[in-house]
Amino acid sequence: MVYQASEKVKQLYDEDYSIWIESTIQQLKSSDFSAVDWENLIEELEDMGRSEKRAIYSNLKILLLHLLKYRHQQTKRSKSWLSSIREHRQRLNRAFKESPSLKKYFESVVAESYEDARGLASDETGLEIDEFPEQCPFSLEEILDLKFLGE
């Protein structure tokens, strides 16, 4: 069975997103499937998945950046680096607790995230990019370990 939401319901998505969400939730709870704006709902669900993956990538890249800086600039170590390392590990671990399947994505983007972090580390430290290993020097376990600093 194919349901087609009214133009008024679809227009609500563009005019007041918050009300659209509330309305969609109510329609689903009451099984009023013919009123649901399926096209926009599906788009929103797809966006949620992409957003979670972007957050994993971003947190991983920042974590790796600070681990590299911590390892390669011992004399410039700061509490803010330690705080950033802890914060981004907590974010990643929390995401994996809420959505364990995201860990597979994490594992698949470590090399790409590391390459980005390596470039940023070179920019931020003033060290030549060759000063940093080409391959990620940290294991998956070390990356997520709240106590590991890679000294």
Residue pairs with C-beta under 8 A, 6 or more apart in sequence:
3 33
3 34
3 36
3 38
4 34
5 34
5 35
5 36
5 37
5 38
5 39
6 35
9 20
9 23
9 35
9 36
9 37
10 37
10 39
10 40
12 19
12 20
12 23
12 37
13 20
13 37
13 40
20 37
20 40
24 36
24 37
24 41
26 32
27 33
27 35
27 36
28 36
52 95
52 99
52 102
53 102
53 105
55 91
55 95
56 92
56 95
56 102
56 105
56 106
56 109
57 109
57 112
57 113
59 88
59 91
59 92
59 95
60 88
60 92
60 106
60 109
60 110
60 113
60 143
61 113
61 116
61 117
61 120
62 84
62 88
62 117
63 84
63 85
63 88
63 89
63 92
63 117
63 143
64 113
64 114
64 117
64 118
64 136
64 138
64 143
65 117
65 120
65 121
65 124
66 81
66 84
66 85
66 88
67 85
67 138
67 143
67 149
67 150
68 117
68 118
68 121
68 132
69 76
69 81
69 121
69 124
69 125
70 77
70 81
70 82
70 85
70 149
70 150
70 151
71 137
71 149
71 150
71 151
72 121
72 125
72 127
72 131
72 132
73 125
73 127
74 151
82 149
85 149
86 146
89 143
89 144
89 145
89 146
90 146
92 106
92 144
93 144
93 146
95 102
96 102
96 103
96 106
106 140
107 140
110 136
110 140
110 143
111 135
111 136
114 135
114 136
118 129
118 132
118 133
118 134
119 129
121 127
121 132
122 128
122 129
122 131
122 132
137 150
138 148
138 150
142 148
142 150
